[in-house]
Amino acid sequence: MLTLLLPFLADTVIVPVDETLIRVHEWGVVTFTSFGTEAAGAPGDTYGFDPFGMVCVDAPVVWFHGSPFSGTFTARAGMGFVSVAYPEPSVGFEGATPQAVSWHIEGRHPVPFDEAPTPHVPVNTPFAWAMDHWRDVPCLDLYDSEGNYLDRFLYYETLIPDGIQARMNTVVEDGRHLAGLFSPEGLLITTGEESEVHVYTIIPLPVLRDALRLPLESADVHEKMCDWAGGNLKSHEIAALWNTWEPFFRERPAGERWLLFPLPPETVESISSINLSFENRYDIATVEYHRLFLGLVRLE
């Protein structure tokens, strides 16, 4: 079973008390499908049937930690376009395929959950069911430039219609080969109510035997993702990632095999770039960016 073991005893990241430091944390899942490549935060219905098509970055979820600030956060698609954004951006959705979106935001110290205003979530937002997981992360609350409460996170998705792999000077043979272009290891997830997770050695290709797979408990899955993030994301953020995607694997037809693997920083930056700038030239702070994107492809 893939049930996540909570609560965690200790956080992976203790944000330093520094009035000049802001940490921007982000994770997303990049799905390789017959429709292209997409970067997103919550799973959809038609993922991973073909490693050669569209890429969806599903969906980068962004949190802010540290010093309160007033500034503009911009997410820019490196290869495709921004397909979804929440809350509604201040700038960027005028065209059908925007290259970038921006939010004018204020980050403030959080208020208790029961005192937080209710954010406006548009009707029929497909990933609304996952938002409670994302709001469970201790972070700064976000307001717009007029002082209206937005939420505790920002969210966007990007689409790469011809896929990342179409831009590589190599022949991609199958999903395993594709994953091996990015990472030497991954997590092999067998779907169904009795789902299983194993460490999966991708490199060296093409050897993949049962002896190379080590069964993982849920706490081990969390620890592996923390390692992939370099220990820079908070435990609540890793928990939000797994709590968002674990039902996808559990509710798929039994016996499908999916490979989840980390993407290297240079690939993440080629998919999308993020930037926090400040409205007031006197509002000077150091900004650290910590990003974890995972690739996901169906093996069979």
Order of alpha helices (4+ residues) and beta strands (2+ residues): beta-beta-beta-beta-beta-alpha-beta-beta-beta-alpha-beta-beta-beta-alpha-alpha-beta-alpha-beta-beta
